[in-house]
Structure formats: C-alpha cells, structure tokens
Amino acid sequence: MTALLIRACVFARESVLQVSEFYLYLCLRVLSVCLCVLSVCLRVPARTAMDPSEVEFIAEKQTVTIIPNFSLDKIYLITGDLGPFNPGLPVDVPVWLAINLKQRQKCRIIAPEWMDVEKLEQIKEQERKEETFTPMPNPHYMELTKLLLNHASDNIPKADEIRTLIKDTWDTRIAKLRLSADNFVNQQEAHAKLDNLTLMEINTIGTFLTESLNQMHRLCTNLQPGETAQSQDY
C-alpha cells in the first residue's frame, strides 16, 4: 500500500512539473512576441527589409496537425484556444508549439497535405513552364519546409526528396524574380505588379530592388539638363 502511495505521489509530481513546464514555455513565447513587436516599433528608419528570422517567426504561426502522447485540458490564449490534448488523438496547433513538443518527445507531427513528393513535382514543373509566378501551396512553404525537416524529419515521409524539390522550386522562382527586377530597373518603370509571391521571396529581393531604385534616382537627379549644358560649354 505504501509503495502504491509513493508511486502515485511521484506520478502526480511529474504531471505537475510537465504542465508547469508547458505553461512556462507559453509565457516565454508570449514574451518573445512582445519583444519582437517592440523591436519592430523601435526599428531604425533606414532599414527596408525584415530579417529572415523575423519572416520565419511569422511562419511559425501556421498550424499543423500533431498526435500527442500526453493529456492536457484546453489552453486559452489570446490568439485562440489550443487543445484539449489526448494521447493518440490528432489536434491542430501552431508550428512553434508542435516543434517544442516534438523536441520534448511529446508528440508526432503529421506532414501537411501539400508536403507530398508527387504534388511538389507537379508544382516544380509548372513553375518552370510558366513565365509568371504560379500559386504556392502555402504562403510560407520555404520556412515551413525548413522548420519541419530540421526538427521532425523522422515524421516526414521522403524528407530528402521533399527538401530537394522545394529548393529547386525556390531557385526557379528567385531566378524569375531577379529577371523581373532587372527588367523593371532597365526599363525605368514607375511601378510593377507581381502576383503569387511569398513574404520570404519579397524580403529576399526587396533590399536589392530598393537600393537599385535609389541609385537610379540619385543618378537622374545629378544629371539635370542645365548641368549637362554647362558641362558642354566647358
């Protein structure tokens, strides 16, 4: 009887510690969000693009399905309710929480529907054939692939093939984007419209494009007609 009581006390203590650790991580996550918002508010005006880590932080809000191996009641957060968590029953959670639980061996992550070799093959071929940008299966396809394959590759079937297909698609789209930016600068257009771009892709080309336009503006400003005529007189 005493042994049973001791085991019950130990089990209860471990359960409390797990729940406390879980809520502690949620508090740290909220704190990191507040710090990120503060850094954006205090951002230097000369900065024209986000860091890739900031784009990845936004992508972590996307939801994925997990199979937990623990029990926990529903959690009420500002961004929405999470749970309840029951062993063996699938539940949708944000990517940041899924990765944390996976690292603690508390769940198994289910690969998103679009993260399939056949579907990604079709997307890659379509992207190569089309001159314009084709719609992507997820607005954060690159970031999610990196996060899930880095932290849960054992849960993703054919992870290496998926990584290669996503990288090929990314390279094709970035090549298109650079060509479009080059044509835009050379033709001295005032505006342009590009559909189906993701935030990471815009962030990748944004700094180069804005700096190029600034340099062109400086050159055009310095080469005024009056100054040109004066230099010819000399």
VODODO-609958 format. One line per 3 residues: number of its first residue (from 0); their letters; for each residue x, y, z of N, C-alpha, C. Coordinates in Angstrom, 3 decimals, padded with zeros to 6 digits. Example, Ala and Ser with C-alpha at 12.3 -4.5 7.8 and 13.67 -1.06 7.14 Angstrom:
BEGIN
0> AS> 013.190,-005.690,007.800,012.300,-004.500,007.800,013.200,-003.300,007.800 ~ 012.850,-002.250,007.080,013.670,-001.060,007.140,012.900,000.030,007.870
//
This chain:
BEGIN
0> MTA> 000.835,-001.202,000.000,000.000,000.000,000.000,000.869,001.252,000.000 ~ 001.929,001.224,000.821,002.839,002.365,000.878,003.527,002.600,-000.463 ~ 003.915,001.494,-001.112,004.568,001.620,-002.423,003.634,002.255,-003.447
3> LLI> 002.352,001.883,-003.403,001.387,002.467,-004.329,001.225,003.954,-004.082 ~ 001.198,004.352,-002.810,001.065,005.771,-002.481,002.279,006.556,-002.965 ~ 003.464,005.952,-002.815,004.683,006.628,-003.273,004.666,006.806,-004.781
6> RAC> 004.262,005.742,-005.490,004.197,005.845,-006.953,003.180,006.895,-007.383 ~ 002.038,006.949,-006.686,001.013,007.939,-007.019,001.528,009.352,-006.801 ~ 002.276,009.560,-005.715,002.831,010.884,-005.435,003.862,011.279,-006.492
9> VFA> 004.703,010.323,-006.882,005.715,010.608,-007.899,005.053,010.940,-009.228 ~ 004.025,010.169,-009.594,003.312,010.423,-010.851,002.653,011.795,-010.832 ~ 002.026,012.136,-009.702,001.381,013.439,-009.593,002.395,014.563,-009.694
12> RES> 003.541,014.377,-009.047,004.588,015.402,-009.102,005.108,015.587,-010.516 ~ 005.342,014.481,-011.252,005.819,014.586,-012.627,004.788,015.255,-013.514 ~ 003.506,014.961,-013.298,002.451,015.584,-014.101,002.419,017.083,-013.876
15> VLQ> 002.537,017.490,-012.604,002.530,018.919,-012.297,003.724,019.610,-012.930 ~ 004.887,018.957,-012.874,006.085,019.546,-013.458,005.946,019.694,-014.966 ~ 005.352,018.688,-015.635,005.164,018.764,-017.079,004.230,019.905,-017.448
18> VSE> 003.112,020.032,-016.720,002.163,021.104,-017.003,002.796,022.460,-016.714 ~ 003.549,022.560,-015.599,004.203,023.817,-015.253,005.223,024.202,-016.321 ~ 005.979,023.210,-016.791,006.964,023.473,-017.831,006.283,023.921,-019.111
21> FYL> 005.135,023.331,-019.423,004.390,023.685,-020.622,003.911,025.131,-020.550 ~ 003.336,025.518,-019.413,002.854,026.885,-019.260,004.007,027.876,-019.194 ~ 005.135,027.460,-018.641,006.309,028.324,-018.633,006.767,028.617,-020.047
24> YLC> 006.745,027.604,-020.916,007.137,027.818,-022.303,006.164,028.761,-022.996 ~ 004.856,028.634,-022.696,003.879,029.540,-023.286,004.145,030.981,-022.857 ~ 004.511,031.170,-021.586,004.815,032.519,-021.095,006.042,033.088,-021.805
27> LRV> 007.057,032.244,-022.000,008.252,032.693,-022.706,007.936,033.029,-024.153 ~ 007.016,032.263,-024.743,006.625,032.532,-026.125,005.929,033.887,-026.225 ~ 005.028,034.173,-025.286,004.343,035.474,-025.276,005.356,036.594,-025.093
30> LSV> 006.343,036.374,-024.226,007.382,037.381,-024.008,008.181,037.633,-025.284 ~ 008.495,036.564,-026.021,009.246,036.730,-027.263,008.434,037.503,-028.295 ~ 007.097,037.283,-028.313,006.237,038.044,-029.226,006.280,039.524,-028.874
33> CLC> 006.207,039.830,-027.575,006.245,041.226,-027.131,007.574,041.880,-027.511 ~ 008.665,041.145,-027.346,009.976,041.681,-027.705,010.085,041.911,-029.204 ~ 009.495,040.999,-029.990,009.524,041.161,-031.448,008.749,042.399,-031.861
36> VLS> 007.564,042.613,-031.251,006.765,043.806,-031.556,007.523,045.066,-031.161 ~ 008.183,045.020,-030.004,008.951,046.175,-029.549,010.101,046.491,-030.491 ~ 010.771,045.453,-030.981,011.879,045.680,-031.912,011.392,046.283,-033.217
39> VCL> 010.182,045.896,-033.652,009.620,046.480,-034.877,009.293,047.949,-034.657 ~ 008.749,048.269,-033.470,008.396,049.657,-033.172,009.633,050.551,-033.083 ~ 010.728,049.980,-032.602,011.964,050.750,-032.438,012.906,050.580,-033.607
42> RVP> 012.428,050.040,-034.711,013.282,049.742,-035.852,013.865,051.021,-036.446 ~ 015.122,050.931,-036.864,015.783,052.072,-037.473,015.081,052.409,-038.791 ~ 014.757,053.690,-039.060,014.028,054.038,-040.285,014.737,053.613,-041.562
45> ART> 016.088,053.583,-041.564,016.811,053.248,-042.794,016.663,051.790,-043.186 ~ 016.179,050.961,-042.274,016.045,049.542,-042.560,014.842,049.313,-043.455 ~ 015.038,048.631,-044.570,013.970,048.468,-045.555,013.449,047.044,-045.668
48> AMD> 014.021,046.101,-044.957,013.591,044.710,-045.089,013.643,044.023,-043.728 ~ 012.888,042.960,-043.623,012.891,042.164,-042.409,014.023,041.153,-042.465 ~ 014.445,040.732,-041.297,015.407,039.633,-041.249,014.692,038.337,-041.599
51> PSE> 015.408,037.375,-042.194,014.781,036.065,-042.455,014.237,035.416,-041.188 ~ 014.883,035.672,-040.053,014.401,035.104,-038.798,013.044,035.674,-038.417 ~ 012.800,036.939,-038.761,011.503,037.547,-038.468,010.414,036.958,-039.361
54> VEF> 010.746,036.715,-040.616,009.780,036.070,-041.512,009.483,034.651,-041.025 ~ 010.517,033.963,-040.561,010.340,032.612,-040.027,009.485,032.634,-038.771 ~ 009.650,033.666,-037.957,008.842,033.818,-036.749,007.359,033.939,-037.107
57> IAE> 007.055,034.693,-038.166,005.672,034.831,-038.615,005.142,033.496,-039.128 ~ 006.005,032.748,-039.826,005.585,031.458,-040.387,005.249,030.451,-039.294 ~ 005.843,030.595,-038.127,005.593,029.651,-037.035,004.164,029.723,-036.515
60> KQT> 003.409,030.738,-036.933,002.011,030.836,-036.526,001.103,029.924,-037.353 ~ 001.622,029.389,-038.455,000.855,028.436,-039.256,000.569,027.185,-038.421 ~ -000.551,026.532,-038.707,-000.948,025.375,-037.918,-000.583,024.068,-038.619
63> VTI> -000.260,023.067,-037.827,-000.015,021.712,-038.292,-000.741,020.754,-037.358 ~ -000.883,019.525,-037.807,-001.550,018.507,-037.000,-000.506,017.652,-036.286 ~ -000.748,017.401,-035.008,000.154,016.556,-034.228,-000.652,015.433,-033.579
66> IPN> 000.058,014.375,-033.199,-000.513,013.283,-032.415,000.181,013.304,-031.049 ~ -000.452,013.881,-030.036,000.213,013.975,-028.726,000.232,012.628,-028.013 ~ 001.152,012.501,-027.064,001.196,011.303,-026.218,000.996,011.662,-024.743
69> FSL> 000.295,012.772,-024.502,000.028,013.225,-023.145,-001.386,013.778,-023.070 ~ -001.836,014.026,-021.874,-003.175,014.571,-021.645,-003.068,015.965,-021.043 ~ -003.868,016.878,-021.569,-003.884,018.244,-021.050,-005.179,018.907,-021.493
72> DKI> -005.774,019.667,-020.564,-007.007,020.366,-020.875,-006.761,021.475,-021.891 ~ -007.857,022.044,-022.368,-007.758,023.108,-023.358,-007.033,024.313,-022.767 ~ -006.199,024.933,-023.604,-005.444,026.118,-023.210,-006.065,027.323,-023.910
75> YLI> -006.311,028.367,-023.145,-006.951,029.566,-023.677,-005.904,030.675,-023.841 ~ -005.610,031.006,-025.105,-004.647,032.047,-025.427,-005.342,033.190,-026.153 ~ -004.649,034.325,-026.250,-005.213,035.479,-026.940,-005.450,035.168,-028.416
78> TGD> -004.520,034.428,-029.008,-004.631,034.114,-030.433,-005.628,032.995,-030.724 ~ -006.126,032.324,-029.693,-007.082,031.237,-029.895,-006.873,030.113,-028.894 ~ -007.812,029.205,-028.864,-007.747,028.078,-027.934,-006.938,026.932,-028.541
81> LGP> -006.208,026.244,-027.702,-005.418,025.085,-028.114,-005.856,023.883,-027.296 ~ -006.005,022.730,-027.982,-006.382,021.533,-027.267,-007.880,021.294,-027.309 ~ -008.351,020.380,-026.452,-007.582,019.610,-025.457,-006.661,018.577,-026.107
84> FNP> -005.663,018.136,-025.334,-004.689,017.175,-025.804,-004.965,015.818,-025.168 ~ -005.154,014.821,-026.039,-005.399,013.458,-025.578,-004.484,012.508,-026.340 ~ -003.901,011.527,-025.670,-002.964,010.610,-026.333,-003.606,009.916,-027.533
87> GLP> -002.926,009.978,-028.684,-003.383,009.286,-029.880,-004.417,010.015,-030.702 ~ -004.929,011.157,-030.233,-005.949,011.898,-030.973,-005.326,013.120,-031.634 ~ -005.507,013.279,-032.951,-004.890,014.414,-033.645,-005.479,015.741,-033.199
90> VDV> -004.647,016.764,-033.186,-005.072,018.108,-032.808,-004.219,019.108,-033.575 ~ -004.817,020.212,-033.974,-004.105,021.259,-034.710,-003.506,022.267,-033.742 ~ -002.230,022.571,-033.938,-001.521,023.527,-033.091,-000.604,024.368,-033.969
93> PVW> -000.151,025.527,-033.483,000.825,026.308,-034.251,002.140,025.548,-034.395 ~ 002.896,025.908,-035.412,004.155,025.219,-035.687,005.124,025.366,-034.521 ~ 005.167,026.561,-033.896,006.112,026.764,-032.800,005.842,025.814,-031.640
96> LAI> 004.559,025.529,-031.376,004.223,024.610,-030.299,004.501,023.170,-030.710 ~ 004.206,022.841,-031.965,004.468,021.481,-032.448,005.955,021.152,-032.363 ~ 006.803,022.095,-032.736,008.243,021.856,-032.683,008.714,021.698,-031.247
99> NLK> 008.181,022.521,-030.347,008.570,022.412,-028.944,008.175,021.064,-028.356 ~ 006.962,020.621,-028.656,006.515,019.322,-028.146,007.313,018.188,-028.770 ~ 007.649,018.328,-030.054,008.451,017.296,-030.721,009.833,017.200,-030.099
102> QRQ> 010.443,018.323,-029.794,011.766,018.320,-029.178,011.741,017.674,-027.793 ~ 010.623,017.747,-027.129,010.472,017.130,-025.807,009.877,015.721,-025.895 ~ 009.759,015.209,-027.129,009.223,013.870,-027.376,007.814,013.705,-026.810
105> KCR> 007.014,014.741,-026.992,005.643,014.730,-026.503,004.616,014.545,-027.616 ~ 005.071,014.466,-028.866,004.106,014.335,-029.952,004.803,013.822,-031.202 ~ 003.976,013.506,-032.181,004.426,013.168,-033.533,003.744,014.137,-034.487
108> IIA> 004.521,014.735,-035.376,003.989,015.742,-036.296,003.533,015.078,-037.587 ~ 002.332,015.433,-038.027,001.791,014.938,-039.295,002.175,015.917,-040.402 ~ 002.746,015.414,-041.468,003.170,016.281,-042.580,001.949,016.943,-043.222
111> PEW> 002.040,018.219,-043.586,000.933,018.886,-044.293,000.605,018.171,-045.602 ~ -000.616,018.349,-046.074,-001.047,017.660,-047.291,-000.204,018.036,-048.499 ~ 000.223,019.284,-048.564,000.986,019.735,-049.734,002.423,019.222,-049.703
114> MDV> 002.890,018.751,-048.560,004.260,018.260,-048.451,004.317,016.809,-048.926 ~ 004.038,016.637,-050.207,003.990,015.325,-050.846,004.855,015.372,-052.101 ~ 005.612,014.323,-052.353,006.569,014.313,-053.462,005.873,014.526,-054.794
117> EKL> 004.771,013.820,-055.057,004.087,013.945,-056.338,003.530,015.361,-056.547 ~ 002.931,015.922,-055.528,002.386,017.281,-055.644,003.495,018.301,-055.862 ~ 004.595,018.143,-055.160,005.706,019.080,-055.311,006.380,018.942,-056.663
120> EQI> 006.391,017.733,-057.217,006.917,017.544,-058.572,006.076,018.327,-059.577 ~ 004.769,018.255,-059.448,003.882,018.985,-060.347,004.080,020.498,-060.210 ~ 004.232,020.950,-058.974,004.438,022.385,-058.745,005.749,022.847,-059.365
123> KEQ> 006.796,022.044,-059.222,008.101,022.412,-059.785,008.053,022.494,-061.305 ~ 007.424,021.512,-061.943,007.334,021.506,-063.398,006.480,022.658,-063.905 ~ 005.390,022.938,-063.217,004.537,024.046,-063.628,005.271,025.382,-063.482
126> ERK> 006.060,025.509,-062.428,006.810,026.746,-062.211,007.849,026.961,-063.316 ~ 008.448,025.890,-063.789,009.445,026.006,-064.851,008.811,026.333,-066.196 ~ 007.597,025.844,-066.438,006.952,026.071,-067.723,006.360,027.476,-067.822
129> EET> 005.821,027.984,-066.729,005.156,029.287,-066.748,006.176,030.420,-066.653 ~ 005.901,031.502,-067.378,006.754,032.684,-067.284,006.430,033.499,-066.041 ~ 005.184,033.439,-065.612,004.777,034.169,-064.410,004.898,033.261,-063.188
132> FTP> 004.646,033.840,-062.023,004.735,033.081,-060.780,003.435,032.317,-060.544 ~ 003.572,031.035,-060.274,002.407,030.201,-060.013,002.081,030.219,-058.520 ~ 000.822,029.976,-058.153,000.463,029.965,-056.724,001.174,028.823,-055.991
135> MPN> 001.657,029.128,-054.801,002.308,028.135,-053.971,001.289,027.464,-053.036 ~ 001.547,026.233,-052.623,000.578,025.523,-051.778,000.432,026.148,-050.394 ~ 001.432,026.927,-049.976,001.382,027.586,-048.671,002.167,028.895,-048.771
138> PHY> 001.666,029.977,-048.176,002.385,031.256,-048.271,003.737,031.253,-047.568 ~ 003.997,030.233,-046.755,005.286,030.105,-046.072,005.891,028.726,-046.353 ~ 005.818,028.304,-047.607,006.249,026.949,-047.953,007.726,026.721,-047.659
141> MEL> 008.565,027.724,-047.904,010.003,027.559,-047.695,010.337,027.487,-046.216 ~ 009.762,028.381,-045.427,010.056,028.412,-043.995,009.541,027.154,-043.295 ~ 008.324,026.734,-043.653,007.753,025.543,-043.017,008.551,024.289,-043.374
144> TKL> 008.991,024.204,-044.610,009.810,023.050,-045.004,011.092,023.000,-044.192 ~ 011.730,024.145,-044.040,012.972,024.202,-043.263,012.718,023.822,-041.805 ~ 011.667,024.368,-041.205,011.393,024.109,-039.790,011.041,022.643,-039.548
147> LLN> 010.134,022.110,-040.348,009.667,020.749,-040.123,010.744,019.712,-040.439 ~ 011.504,019.942,-041.502,012.541,018.970,-041.857,013.748,019.052,-040.924 ~ 013.984,020.211,-040.347,015.093,020.329,-039.399,014.771,019.718,-038.039
150> HAS> 013.493,019.756,-037.649,013.124,019.320,-036.308,012.297,018.038,-036.277 ~ 011.731,017.640,-037.411,010.863,016.459,-037.404,010.990,015.686,-038.703 ~ 012.202,015.535,-039.202,012.396,014.820,-040.464,011.984,013.355,-040.366
153> DNI> 012.040,012.783,-039.149,011.646,011.388,-038.978,010.143,011.195,-039.098 ~ 009.373,012.277,-039.026,007.922,012.201,-039.177,007.456,012.530,-040.592 ~ 008.366,012.989,-041.454,008.017,013.404,-042.818,008.485,012.338,-043.796
156> PKA> 007.561,011.660,-044.493,007.980,010.655,-045.474,008.774,011.294,-046.621 ~ 009.852,010.626,-047.029,010.697,011.077,-048.141,011.177,012.507,-047.914 ~ 011.721,012.748,-046.746,012.123,014.109,-046.356,013.191,014.677,-047.286
159> DEI> 014.163,013.864,-047.675,015.245,014.357,-048.533,014.728,014.767,-049.908 ~ 013.823,013.988,-050.472,013.262,014.332,-051.779,012.453,015.616,-051.690 ~ 011.705,015.765,-050.614,010.904,016.979,-050.431,011.809,018.198,-050.307
162> RTL> 012.896,018.054,-049.560,013.828,019.173,-049.407,014.403,019.596,-050.772 ~ 014.754,018.611,-051.607,015.320,018.918,-052.923,014.294,019.588,-053.830 ~ 013.063,019.099,-053.831,012.021,019.678,-054.677,011.711,021.110,-054.271
165> IKD> 011.623,021.367,-052.988,011.343,022.721,-052.515,012.489,023.655,-052.886 ~ 013.720,023.170,-052.751,014.880,024.001,-053.102,014.894,024.306,-054.597 ~ 014.572,023.331,-055.445,014.528,023.571,-056.887,013.454,024.597,-057.243
168> TWD> 012.287,024.457,-056.626,011.202,025.404,-056.879,011.590,026.806,-056.422 ~ 012.226,026.886,-055.274,012.675,028.176,-054.747,013.689,028.827,-055.696 ~ 014.649,028.063,-056.186,015.665,028.606,-057.090,015.031,029.112,-058.384
171> TRI> 014.060,028.374,-058.908,013.382,028.806,-060.131,012.651,030.119,-059.922 ~ 011.964,030.243,-058.808,011.192,031.458,-058.529,012.114,032.652,-058.265 ~ 013.214,032.436,-057.569,014.138,033.536,-057.307,014.796,034.005,-058.603
174> AKL> 015.094,033.066,-059.511,015.648,033.456,-060.811,014.646,034.312,-061.592 ~ 013.388,033.934,-061.570,012.347,034.740,-062.212,012.270,036.126,-061.573 ~ 012.353,036.154,-060.272,012.228,037.413,-059.545,013.376,038.361,-059.870
177> RLS> 014.577,037.825,-059.952,015.728,038.664,-060.294,015.632,039.181,-061.728 ~ 015.155,038.329,-062.630,014.979,038.764,-064.016,013.928,039.865,-064.108 ~ 012.837,039.708,-063.361,011.783,040.728,-063.361,012.300,042.038,-062.788
180> ADN> 013.085,041.955,-061.712,013.647,043.168,-061.111,014.626,043.847,-062.066 ~ 015.410,043.058,-062.783,016.374,043.610,-063.737,015.651,044.332,-064.870 ~ 014.585,043.735,-065.399,013.807,044.380,-066.458,013.129,045.649,-065.946
183> FVN> 012.665,045.593,-064.716,012.000,046.750,-064.120,012.956,047.930,-064.006 ~ 014.185,047.661,-063.577,015.172,048.730,-063.421,015.640,049.239,-064.779 ~ 015.911,048.347,-065.709,016.415,048.763,-067.020,015.396,049.584,-067.799
186> QQE> 014.120,049.250,-067.681,013.080,049.969,-068.399,012.615,051.223,-067.667 ~ 013.160,051.444,-066.455,012.835,052.629,-065.656,011.330,052.777,-065.463 ~ 010.706,051.686,-065.098,009.268,051.701,-064.852,008.968,052.390,-063.528
189> AHA> 007.772,052.958,-063.447,007.362,053.634,-062.210,006.749,052.663,-061.207 ~ 006.120,051.607,-061.698,005.517,050.628,-060.790,005.407,049.288,-061.526 ~ 005.210,048.243,-060.743,005.067,046.897,-061.311,004.183,046.074,-060.375
192> KLD> 003.607,045.032,-060.925,002.740,044.150,-060.151,003.178,042.708,-060.368 ~ 003.459,042.024,-059.262,003.853,040.621,-059.309,002.929,039.836,-058.385 ~ 002.233,038.878,-058.934,001.289,038.082,-058.149,001.955,036.802,-057.638
195> NLT> 001.350,036.262,-056.590,001.708,034.935,-056.046,003.109,034.873,-055.445 ~ 003.640,036.008,-054.996,004.913,035.998,-054.298,004.683,035.784,-052.803 ~ 005.617,035.112,-052.161,005.524,034.903,-050.726,006.326,035.983,-050.000
198> LME> 006.107,036.082,-048.695,006.780,037.105,-047.905,008.299,036.918,-047.915 ~ 008.751,035.682,-047.830,010.189,035.426,-047.841,010.811,035.812,-049.181 ~ 010.113,035.552,-050.273,010.626,035.911,-051.595,010.701,037.428,-051.763
201> INT> 009.667,038.130,-051.307,009.687,039.595,-051.370,010.812,040.144,-050.518 ~ 010.996,039.558,-049.356,012.051,040.022,-048.453,013.438,039.774,-049.049 ~ 013.566,038.700,-049.835,014.865,038.374,-050.431,015.289,039.387,-051.474
204> IGT> 014.349,039.845,-052.290,014.673,040.755,-053.389,014.452,042.210,-053.023 ~ 013.772,042.469,-051.906,013.369,043.837,-051.566,014.528,044.798,-051.405 ~ 015.545,044.392,-050.664,016.680,045.279,-050.411,017.412,045.619,-051.699
207> FLT> 017.652,044.603,-052.536,018.345,044.839,-053.812,017.557,045.791,-054.695 ~ 016.241,045.593,-054.781,015.419,046.414,-055.666,015.359,047.859,-055.184 ~ 015.144,048.063,-053.903,015.053,049.426,-053.384,016.383,050.169,-053.501
210> ESL> 017.478,049.479,-053.249,018.784,050.122,-053.393,019.061,050.480,-054.847 ~ 018.652,049.608,-055.768,018.844,049.903,-057.190,018.041,051.131,-057.607 ~ 016.814,051.218,-057.149,015.984,052.373,-057.484,016.537,053.653,-056.857
213> NQM> 017.061,053.552,-055.657,017.665,054.735,-055.026,018.873,055.230,-055.807 ~ 019.705,054.297,-056.265,020.874,054.688,-057.054,020.460,055.341,-058.375 ~ 019.434,054.783,-059.012,018.947,055.377,-060.259,018.400,056.774,-060.018
216> HRL> 017.711,056.959,-058.910,017.163,058.277,-058.587,018.292,059.286,-058.378 ~ 019.360,058.868,-057.710,020.493,059.773,-057.494,021.149,060.143,-058.817 ~ 021.314,059.169,-059.695,021.928,059.449,-060.998,021.071,060.399,-061.825
219> CTN> 019.768,060.143,-061.832,018.874,061.011,-062.606,018.827,062.417,-062.025 ~ 018.919,062.525,-060.711,018.890,063.836,-060.072,020.150,064.625,-060.378 ~ 021.303,063.951,-060.406,022.574,064.637,-060.662,022.731,065.058,-062.113
222> LQP> 022.104,064.324,-063.024,022.229,064.641,-064.457,021.063,065.518,-064.908 ~ 020.992,066.718,-064.392,019.955,067.671,-064.792,020.318,068.307,-066.140 ~ 019.332,068.739,-066.944,019.624,069.346,-068.258,020.526,070.562,-068.162
225> GET> 020.317,071.425,-067.161,021.136,072.624,-067.018,022.581,072.284,-066.762 ~ 022.812,071.289,-065.908,024.173,070.888,-065.591,024.856,070.269,-066.800 ~ 024.077,069.534,-067.605,024.644,068.918,-068.799,025.098,069.975,-069.810
228> AQS> 024.254,071.015,-069.999,024.611,072.073,-070.945,025.823,072.849,-070.470 ~ 025.901,073.080,-069.146,027.038,073.802,-068.611,028.333,073.029,-068.801 ~ 028.270,071.715,-068.604,029.464,070.906,-068.793,029.894,070.885,-070.253
231> QDY> 028.939,070.984,-071.203,029.296,071.015,-072.613,029.974,072.327,-072.984 ~ 029.557,073.445,-072.338,030.178,074.736,-072.611,031.649,074.730,-072.231 ~ 031.947,074.089,-071.126,033.338,073.989,-070.722,034.114,073.134,-071.722
//
